[in-house]
Amino acid sequence: MPPRPSAHTATIGILQERAIHRGEVLTEQLQVALTNRIMIEQAKGVLAHAGELEMDDAFQALRGYGRRRGARLSEIARQLVTGVIAPDTVLTDRVRATAQHADGRIV
């Protein structure tokens, strides 16, 4: 006995709804990634300006600060851009970590 048209239609509807949901989830994930990337770029700019650093050095300072605190890069960037963390805090930490590394201490 072939499937009834209403059951077939319902199955197609369920599959389409799942596909739409997956597309919405992917869109949301991409939006979060883009927002985080923008925030990280802004934070690099803040550090580069405040410390007269090249952008790569600013990124290394930002990343190192986050790693030493076990924090996500995007969260440290958000805090820096919104003023929760002052640029000098990150830059001073960078200098201190570099000095400790030169002395052979674990950072």
N, CA, C and O atoms as CSV, one atom per row, in Angstrom:
chain,resi,resn,atom,element,x,y,z
A,1,MET,N,N,0.847,-1.174,0.000
A,1,MET,CA,C,0.000,0.000,0.000
A,1,MET,C,C,0.893,1.238,0.000
A,1,MET,O,O,1.730,1.388,0.890
A,2,PRO,N,N,0.735,2.116,-0.967
A,2,PRO,CA,C,1.559,3.324,-1.043
A,2,PRO,C,C,1.211,4.275,0.097
A,2,PRO,O,O,0.095,4.258,0.617
A,3,PRO,N,N,2.201,5.123,0.485
A,3,PRO,CA,C,1.919,6.069,1.568
A,3,PRO,C,C,0.796,7.018,1.173
A,3,PRO,O,O,0.631,7.379,0.007
A,4,ARG,N,N,0.056,7.395,2.156
A,4,ARG,CA,C,-1.032,8.328,1.908
A,4,ARG,C,C,-0.451,9.708,1.603
A,4,ARG,O,O,0.581,10.067,2.169
A,5,PRO,N,N,-1.065,10.470,0.748
A,5,PRO,CA,C,-0.547,11.799,0.395
A,5,PRO,C,C,-0.368,12.710,1.601
A,5,PRO,O,O,0.574,13.502,1.631
A,6,SER,N,N,-1.229,12.620,2.578
A,6,SER,CA,C,-1.101,13.506,3.732
A,6,SER,C,C,0.131,13.158,4.566
A,6,SER,O,O,0.782,14.057,5.098
A,7,ALA,N,N,0.462,11.871,4.691
A,7,ALA,CA,C,1.660,11.468,5.425
A,7,ALA,C,C,2.911,11.912,4.685
A,7,ALA,O,O,3.872,12.373,5.302
A,8,HIS,N,N,2.901,11.776,3.379
A,8,HIS,CA,C,4.030,12.197,2.554
A,8,HIS,C,C,4.227,13.716,2.653
A,8,HIS,O,O,5.356,14.191,2.775
A,9,THR,N,N,3.162,14.447,2.602
A,9,THR,CA,C,3.212,15.903,2.714
A,9,THR,C,C,3.722,16.326,4.080
A,9,THR,O,O,4.501,17.272,4.192
A,10,ALA,N,N,3.285,15.627,5.113
A,10,ALA,CA,C,3.734,15.943,6.475
A,10,ALA,C,C,5.234,15.689,6.625
A,10,ALA,O,O,5.939,16.472,7.261
A,11,THR,N,N,5.714,14.603,6.044
A,11,THR,CA,C,7.144,14.286,6.110
A,11,THR,C,C,7.962,15.366,5.413
A,11,THR,O,O,8.986,15.807,5.934
A,12,ILE,N,N,7.521,15.783,4.260
A,12,ILE,CA,C,8.217,16.852,3.534
A,12,ILE,C,C,8.223,18.128,4.364
A,12,ILE,O,O,9.233,18.828,4.438
A,13,GLY,N,N,7.094,18.422,4.982
A,13,GLY,CA,C,7.006,19.619,5.829
A,13,GLY,C,C,7.977,19.562,6.991
A,13,GLY,O,O,8.625,20.561,7.304
A,14,ILE,N,N,8.089,18.414,7.634
A,14,ILE,CA,C,9.018,18.245,8.763
A,14,ILE,C,C,10.460,18.416,8.293
A,14,ILE,O,O,11.251,19.098,8.944
A,15,LEU,N,N,10.799,17.803,7.171
A,15,LEU,CA,C,12.161,17.918,6.641
A,15,LEU,C,C,12.498,19.354,6.257
A,15,LEU,O,O,13.615,19.816,6.486
A,16,GLN,N,N,11.541,20.052,5.680
A,16,GLN,CA,C,11.773,21.458,5.318
A,16,GLN,C,C,11.967,22.309,6.570
A,16,GLN,O,O,12.822,23.194,6.594
A,17,GLU,N,N,11.184,22.045,7.597
A,17,GLU,CA,C,11.326,22.807,8.843
A,17,GLU,C,C,12.697,22.572,9.472
A,17,GLU,O,O,13.319,23.508,9.974
A,18,ARG,N,N,13.167,21.333,9.445
A,18,ARG,CA,C,14.510,21.033,9.972
A,18,ARG,C,C,15.582,21.772,9.186
A,18,ARG,O,O,16.516,22.323,9.769
A,19,ALA,N,N,15.451,21.785,7.871
A,19,ALA,CA,C,16.428,22.479,7.022
A,19,ALA,C,C,16.430,23.977,7.311
A,19,ALA,O,O,17.489,24.602,7.373
A,20,ILE,N,N,15.263,24.538,7.483
A,20,ILE,CA,C,15.163,25.960,7.808
A,20,ILE,C,C,15.811,26.240,9.154
A,20,ILE,O,O,16.534,27.225,9.307
A,21,HIS,N,N,15.553,25.371,10.135
A,21,HIS,CA,C,16.135,25.555,11.469
A,21,HIS,C,C,17.663,25.483,11.409
A,21,HIS,O,O,18.357,26.290,12.028
A,22,ARG,N,N,18.176,24.506,10.656
A,22,ARG,CA,C,19.641,24.393,10.522
A,22,ARG,C,C,20.220,25.652,9.880
A,22,ARG,O,O,21.281,26.129,10.283
A,23,GLY,N,N,19.527,26.179,8.893
A,23,GLY,CA,C,19.973,27.410,8.243
A,23,GLY,C,C,19.968,28.589,9.203
A,23,GLY,O,O,20.873,29.422,9.169
A,24,GLU,N,N,18.960,28.665,10.055
A,24,GLU,CA,C,18.884,29.745,11.042
A,24,GLU,C,C,20.006,29.631,12.067
A,24,GLU,O,O,20.606,30.634,12.454
A,25,VAL,N,N,20.286,28.406,12.506
A,25,VAL,CA,C,21.376,28.183,13.461
A,25,VAL,C,C,22.710,28.585,12.846
A,25,VAL,O,O,23.520,29.254,13.487
A,26,LEU,N,N,22.935,28.177,11.607
A,26,LEU,CA,C,24.181,28.528,10.920
A,26,LEU,C,C,24.309,30.039,10.768
A,26,LEU,O,O,25.388,30.592,10.980
A,27,THR,N,N,23.229,30.705,10.406
A,27,THR,CA,C,23.245,32.157,10.271
A,27,THR,C,C,23.599,32.822,11.594
A,27,THR,O,O,24.386,33.767,11.632
A,28,GLU,N,N,23.015,32.325,12.672
A,28,GLU,CA,C,23.317,32.887,13.996
A,28,GLU,C,C,24.781,32.671,14.372
A,28,GLU,O,O,25.431,33.574,14.899
A,29,GLN,N,N,25.295,31.478,14.101
A,29,GLN,CA,C,26.695,31.189,14.416
A,29,GLN,C,C,27.634,32.091,13.613
A,29,GLN,O,O,28.623,32.596,14.146
A,30,LEU,N,N,27.330,32.287,12.359
A,30,LEU,CA,C,28.157,33.158,11.522
A,30,LEU,C,C,28.099,34.607,12.006
A,30,LEU,O,O,29.109,35.311,11.984
A,31,GLN,N,N,26.925,35.048,12.441
A,31,GLN,CA,C,26.786,36.412,12.946
A,31,GLN,C,C,27.616,36.605,14.211
A,31,GLN,O,O,28.268,37.637,14.372
A,32,VAL,N,N,27.596,35.621,15.111
A,32,VAL,CA,C,28.391,35.698,16.339
A,32,VAL,C,C,29.877,35.730,15.996
A,32,VAL,O,O,30.631,36.511,16.575
A,33,ALA,N,N,30.298,34.889,15.061
A,33,ALA,CA,C,31.709,34.866,14.661
A,33,ALA,C,C,32.134,36.201,14.060
A,33,ALA,O,O,33.225,36.693,14.349
A,34,LEU,N,N,31.285,36.782,13.233
A,34,LEU,CA,C,31.602,38.073,12.624
A,34,LEU,C,C,31.667,39.171,13.679
A,34,LEU,O,O,32.573,40.004,13.655
A,35,THR,N,N,30.722,39.175,14.591
A,35,THR,CA,C,30.712,40.168,15.669
A,35,THR,C,C,31.969,40.040,16.525
A,35,THR,O,O,32.587,41.045,16.875
A,36,ASN,N,N,32.349,38.805,16.863
A,36,ASN,CA,C,33.567,38.590,17.653
A,36,ASN,C,C,34.796,39.076,16.900
A,36,ASN,O,O,35.685,39.695,17.485
A,37,ARG,N,N,34.845,38.797,15.609
A,37,ARG,CA,C,36.005,39.206,14.802
A,37,ARG,C,C,36.107,40.727,14.750
A,37,ARG,O,O,37.203,41.279,14.847
A,38,ILE,N,N,34.989,41.397,14.600
A,38,ILE,CA,C,34.989,42.858,14.582
A,38,ILE,C,C,35.480,43.404,15.916
A,38,ILE,O,O,36.269,44.349,15.954
A,39,MET,N,N,35.013,42.808,17.011
A,39,MET,CA,C,35.421,43.250,18.347
A,39,MET,C,C,36.927,43.045,18.540
A,39,MET,O,O,37.598,43.900,19.117
A,40,ILE,N,N,37.452,41.930,18.067
A,40,ILE,CA,C,38.886,41.654,18.190
A,40,ILE,C,C,39.686,42.679,17.383
A,40,ILE,O,O,40.708,43.176,17.855
A,41,GLU,N,N,39.235,42.992,16.189
A,41,GLU,CA,C,39.928,43.999,15.368
A,41,GLU,C,C,39.908,45.363,16.050
A,41,GLU,O,O,40.910,46.077,16.031
A,42,GLN,N,N,38.787,45.727,16.645
A,42,GLN,CA,C,38.703,46.998,17.360
A,42,GLN,C,C,39.657,47.007,18.550
A,42,GLN,O,O,40.330,48.007,18.800
A,43,ALA,N,N,39.716,45.899,19.282
A,43,ALA,CA,C,40.611,45.814,20.438
A,43,ALA,C,C,42.073,45.910,19.996
A,43,ALA,O,O,42.880,46.558,20.662
A,44,LYS,N,N,42.414,45.275,18.886
A,44,LYS,CA,C,43.774,45.397,18.359
A,44,LYS,C,C,44.092,46.853,18.054
A,44,LYS,O,O,45.193,47.325,18.336
A,45,GLY,N,N,43.136,47.558,17.482
A,45,GLY,CA,C,43.333,48.970,17.181
A,45,GLY,C,C,43.540,49.804,18.435
A,45,GLY,O,O,44.388,50.695,18.465
A,46,VAL,N,N,42.765,49.513,19.463
A,46,VAL,CA,C,42.911,50.233,20.738
A,46,VAL,C,C,44.314,50.018,21.296
A,46,VAL,O,O,44.978,50.970,21.706
A,47,LEU,N,N,44.761,48.764,21.310
A,47,LEU,CA,C,46.094,48.459,21.853
A,47,LEU,C,C,47.206,49.033,20.974
A,47,LEU,O,O,48.195,49.562,21.481
A,48,ALA,N,N,47.040,48.928,19.671
A,48,ALA,CA,C,48.061,49.453,18.764
A,48,ALA,C,C,48.207,50.959,18.955
A,48,ALA,O,O,49.322,51.482,18.973
A,49,HIS,N,N,47.096,51.645,19.095
A,49,HIS,CA,C,47.136,53.095,19.287
A,49,HIS,C,C,47.734,53.452,20.656
A,49,HIS,O,O,48.619,54.303,20.749
A,50,ALA,N,N,47.246,52.799,21.707
A,50,ALA,CA,C,47.692,53.132,23.063
A,50,ALA,C,C,49.164,52.789,23.287
A,50,ALA,O,O,49.876,53.512,23.983
A,51,GLY,N,N,49.614,51.688,22.697
A,51,GLY,CA,C,50.984,51.245,22.930
A,51,GLY,C,C,51.927,51.512,21.790
A,51,GLY,O,O,53.086,51.100,21.827
A,52,GLU,N,N,51.435,52.211,20.757
A,52,GLU,CA,C,52.226,52.461,19.556
A,52,GLU,C,C,52.838,51.160,19.032
A,52,GLU,O,O,54.041,51.062,18.791
A,53,LEU,N,N,51.962,50.172,18.866
A,53,LEU,CA,C,52.367,48.835,18.420
A,53,LEU,C,C,51.900,48.588,16.995
A,53,LEU,O,O,50.965,49.225,16.510
A,54,GLU,N,N,52.566,47.657,16.340
A,54,GLU,CA,C,52.065,47.126,15.074
A,54,GLU,C,C,50.843,46.263,15.410
A,54,GLU,O,O,50.700,45.791,16.538
A,55,MET,N,N,49.982,46.066,14.437
A,55,MET,CA,C,48.756,45.299,14.676
A,55,MET,C,C,49.050,43.867,15.115
A,55,MET,O,O,48.347,43.331,15.971
A,56,ASP,N,N,50.073,43.241,14.545
A,56,ASP,CA,C,50.420,41.881,14.960
A,56,ASP,C,C,50.856,41.841,16.417
A,56,ASP,O,O,50.498,40.921,17.152
A,57,ASP,N,N,51.627,42.833,16.832
A,57,ASP,CA,C,52.070,42.899,18.229
A,57,ASP,C,C,50.886,43.162,19.163
A,57,ASP,O,O,50.830,42.631,20.272
A,58,ALA,N,N,49.957,43.976,18.708
A,58,ALA,CA,C,48.756,44.243,19.500
A,58,ALA,C,C,47.950,42.954,19.671
A,58,ALA,O,O,47.431,42.683,20.754
A,59,PHE,N,N,47.848,42.165,18.609
A,59,PHE,CA,C,47.131,40.890,18.702
A,59,PHE,C,C,47.831,39.947,19.666
A,59,PHE,O,O,47.177,39.288,20.475
A,60,GLN,N,N,49.160,39.877,19.586
A,60,GLN,CA,C,49.907,39.005,20.500
A,60,GLN,C,C,49.692,39.422,21.953
A,60,GLN,O,O,49.556,38.569,22.831
A,61,ALA,N,N,49.661,40.720,22.208
A,61,ALA,CA,C,49.421,41.218,23.563
A,61,ALA,C,C,48.021,40.831,24.031
A,61,ALA,O,O,47.842,40.384,25.164
A,62,LEU,N,N,47.048,41.001,23.172
A,62,LEU,CA,C,45.664,40.661,23.498
A,62,LEU,C,C,45.523,39.168,23.758
A,62,LEU,O,O,44.919,38.756,24.748
A,63,ARG,N,N,46.077,38.370,22.870
A,63,ARG,CA,C,45.998,36.916,23.011
A,63,ARG,C,C,46.721,36.438,24.267
A,63,ARG,O,O,46.206,35.598,25.004
A,64,GLY,N,N,47.910,36.976,24.507
A,64,GLY,CA,C,48.665,36.576,25.693
A,64,GLY,C,C,47.946,36.931,26.981
A,64,GLY,O,O,47.937,36.142,27.926
A,65,TYR,N,N,47.351,38.097,27.026
A,65,TYR,CA,C,46.601,38.533,28.205
A,65,TYR,C,C,45.450,37.558,28.477
A,65,TYR,O,O,45.230,37.145,29.615
A,66,GLY,N,N,44.733,37.203,27.433
A,66,GLY,CA,C,43.626,36.261,27.589
A,66,GLY,C,C,44.091,34.882,27.997
A,66,GLY,O,O,43.477,34.251,28.857
A,67,ARG,N,N,45.158,34.406,27.399
A,67,ARG,CA,C,45.672,33.063,27.738
A,67,ARG,C,C,46.130,32.980,29.189
A,67,ARG,O,O,45.861,31.998,29.882
A,68,ARG,N,N,46.819,34.014,29.638
A,68,ARG,CA,C,47.306,33.989,31.019
A,68,ARG,C,C,46.165,34.015,32.030
A,68,ARG,O,O,46.362,33.685,33.200
A,69,ARG,N,N,44.999,34.398,31.592
A,69,ARG,CA,C,43.829,34.448,32.474
A,69,ARG,C,C,42.817,33.354,32.161
A,69,ARG,O,O,41.779,33.257,32.816
A,70,GLY,N,N,43.113,32.546,31.179
A,70,GLY,CA,C,42.188,31.480,30.791
A,70,GLY,C,C,40.866,32.024,30.270
A,70,GLY,O,O,39.812,31.424,30.482
A,71,ALA,N,N,40.927,33.164,29.586
A,71,ALA,CA,C,39.714,33.817,29.094
A,71,ALA,C,C,39.658,33.754,27.573
A,71,ALA,O,O,40.689,33.693,26.905
A,72,ARG,N,N,38.469,33.770,27.047
A,72,ARG,CA,C,38.275,33.770,25.591
A,72,ARG,C,C,38.755,35.101,25.013
A,72,ARG,O,O,38.563,36.163,25.606
A,73,LEU,N,N,39.369,35.015,23.871
A,73,LEU,CA,C,39.885,36.201,23.195
A,73,LEU,C,C,38.768,37.213,22.928
A,73,LEU,O,O,38.958,38.414,23.115
A,74,SER,N,N,37.623,36.731,22.498
A,74,SER,CA,C,36.509,37.635,22.201
A,74,SER,C,C,36.027,38.366,23.448
A,74,SER,O,O,35.621,39.525,23.367
A,75,GLU,N,N,36.066,37.703,24.597
A,75,GLU,CA,C,35.623,38.346,25.840
A,75,GLU,C,C,36.630,39.412,26.284
A,75,GLU,O,O,36.230,40.497,26.708
A,76,ILE,N,N,37.910,39.120,26.194
A,76,ILE,CA,C,38.931,40.110,26.547
A,76,ILE,C,C,38.811,41.310,25.598
A,76,ILE,O,O,38.900,42.460,26.029
A,77,ALA,N,N,38.611,41.035,24.314
A,77,ALA,CA,C,38.464,42.115,23.335
A,77,ALA,C,C,37.256,42.994,23.677
A,77,ALA,O,O,37.347,44.221,23.639
A,78,ARG,N,N,36.127,42.363,24.011
A,78,ARG,CA,C,34.924,43.126,24.359
A,78,ARG,C,C,35.185,44.003,25.577
A,78,ARG,O,O,34.793,45.170,25.599
A,79,GLN,N,N,35.843,43.449,26.588
A,79,GLN,CA,C,36.140,44.216,27.795
A,79,GLN,C,C,37.069,45.388,27.495
A,79,GLN,O,O,36.912,46.471,28.058
A,80,LEU,N,N,38.016,45.173,26.625
A,80,LEU,CA,C,38.949,46.237,26.264
A,80,LEU,C,C,38.236,47.349,25.487
A,80,LEU,O,O,38.435,48.530,25.769
A,81,VAL,N,N,37.425,46.979,24.533
A,81,VAL,CA,C,36.728,47.959,23.701
A,81,VAL,C,C,35.696,48.746,24.519
A,81,VAL,O,O,35.506,49.940,24.287
A,82,THR,N,N,35.040,48.095,25.460
A,82,THR,CA,C,34.004,48.768,26.252
A,82,THR,C,C,34.561,49.487,27.481
A,82,THR,O,O,33.812,50.130,28.215
A,83,GLY,N,N,35.868,49.380,27.707
A,83,GLY,CA,C,36.488,50.116,28.806
A,83,GLY,C,C,36.522,49.389,30.134
A,83,GLY,O,O,36.949,49.959,31.137
A,84,VAL,N,N,36.079,48.140,30.159
A,84,VAL,CA,C,36.155,47.359,31.395
A,84,VAL,C,C,37.618,47.111,31.756
A,84,VAL,O,O,37.995,47.145,32.928
A,85,ILE,N,N,38.427,46.863,30.743
A,85,ILE,CA,C,39.875,46.701,30.902
A,85,ILE,C,C,40.534,47.887,30.203
A,85,ILE,O,O,40.198,48.202,29.062
A,86,ALA,N,N,41.459,48.535,30.876
A,86,ALA,CA,C,42.201,49.644,30.275
A,86,ALA,C,C,43.322,49.093,29.393
A,86,ALA,O,O,43.902,48.055,29.713
A,87,PRO,N,N,43.631,49.771,28.294
A,87,PRO,CA,C,44.732,49.318,27.441
A,87,PRO,C,C,46.039,49.165,28.216
A,87,PRO,O,O,46.802,48.231,27.969
A,88,ASP,N,N,46.297,50.070,29.145
A,88,ASP,CA,C,47.535,49.986,29.924
A,88,ASP,C,C,47.623,48.692,30.725
A,88,ASP,O,O,48.718,48.175,30.950
A,89,THR,N,N,46.492,48.171,31.153
A,89,THR,CA,C,46.483,46.907,31.904
A,89,THR,C,C,47.018,45.778,31.032
A,89,THR,O,O,47.839,44.978,31.479
A,90,VAL,N,N,46.556,45.717,29.800
A,90,VAL,CA,C,47.003,44.667,28.877
A,90,VAL,C,C,48.462,44.896,28.497
A,90,VAL,O,O,49.250,43.951,28.447
A,91,LEU,N,N,48.820,46.147,28.230
A,91,LEU,CA,C,50.190,46.452,27.807
A,91,LEU,C,C,51.191,46.215,28.935
A,91,LEU,O,O,52.283,45.701,28.691
A,92,THR,N,N,50.835,46.579,30.156
A,92,THR,CA,C,51.713,46.337,31.309
A,92,THR,C,C,51.887,44.848,31.539
A,92,THR,O,O,52.987,44.384,31.839
A,93,ASP,N,N,50.800,44.098,31.399
A,93,ASP,CA,C,50.860,42.645,31.545
A,93,ASP,C,C,51.789,42.045,30.505
A,93,ASP,O,O,52.525,41.100,30.788
A,94,ARG,N,N,51.752,42.599,29.302
A,94,ARG,CA,C,52.614,42.119,28.211
A,94,ARG,C,C,54.082,42.327,28.561
A,94,ARG,O,O,54.904,41.430,28.371
A,95,VAL,N,N,54.407,43.502,29.071
A,95,VAL,CA,C,55.796,43.807,29.440
A,95,VAL,C,C,56.249,42.882,30.559
A,95,VAL,O,O,57.355,42.343,30.518
A,96,ARG,N,N,55.392,42.701,31.555
A,96,ARG,CA,C,55.723,41.839,32.697
A,96,ARG,C,C,55.927,40.396,32.241
A,96,ARG,O,O,56.871,39.738,32.677
A,97,ALA,N,N,55.051,39.900,31.366
A,97,ALA,CA,C,55.168,38.531,30.868
A,97,ALA,C,C,56.437,38.353,30.051
A,97,ALA,O,O,57.092,37.314,30.138
A,98,THR,N,N,56.790,39.358,29.257
A,98,THR,CA,C,58.012,39.296,28.449
A,98,THR,C,C,59.235,39.251,29.355
A,98,THR,O,O,60.174,38.499,29.093
A,99,ALA,N,N,59.231,40.049,30.418
A,99,ALA,CA,C,60.350,40.065,31.363
A,99,ALA,C,C,60.467,38.729,32.084
A,99,ALA,O,O,61.572,38.224,32.280
A,100,GLN,N,N,59.337,38.157,32.478
A,100,GLN,CA,C,59.365,36.867,33.159
A,100,GLN,C,C,59.869,35.776,32.225
A,100,GLN,O,O,60.611,34.887,32.643
A,101,HIS,N,N,59.471,35.844,30.971
A,101,HIS,CA,C,59.925,34.866,29.995
A,101,HIS,C,C,61.438,34.975,29.794
A,101,HIS,O,O,62.128,33.961,29.681
A,102,ALA,N,N,61.948,36.200,29.751
A,102,ALA,CA,C,63.383,36.429,29.579
A,102,ALA,C,C,64.165,35.926,30.777
A,102,ALA,O,O,65.305,35.483,30.643
A,103,ASP,N,N,63.543,35.996,31.960
A,103,ASP,CA,C,64.203,35.503,33.179
A,103,ASP,C,C,64.102,33.999,33.324
A,103,ASP,O,O,64.678,33.431,34.252
A,104,GLY,N,N,63.392,33.351,32.442
A,104,GLY,CA,C,63.251,31.910,32.509
A,104,GLY,C,C,62.100,31.436,33.380
A,104,GLY,O,O,61.947,30.234,33.596
A,105,ARG,N,N,61.291,32.357,33.884
A,105,ARG,CA,C,60.146,31.978,34.704
A,105,ARG,C,C,58.986,31.570,33.808
A,105,ARG,O,O,58.849,32.056,32.686
A,106,ILE,N,N,58.170,30.685,34.311
A,106,ILE,CA,C,56.999,30.258,33.561
A,106,ILE,C,C,55.961,31.363,33.624
A,106,ILE,O,O,55.676,31.913,34.688
A,107,VAL,N,N,55.404,31.675,32.468
A,107,VAL,CA,C,54.394,32.743,32.390
A,107,VAL,C,C,53.027,32.117,32.310
A,107,VAL,O,O,52.025,32.828,32.237
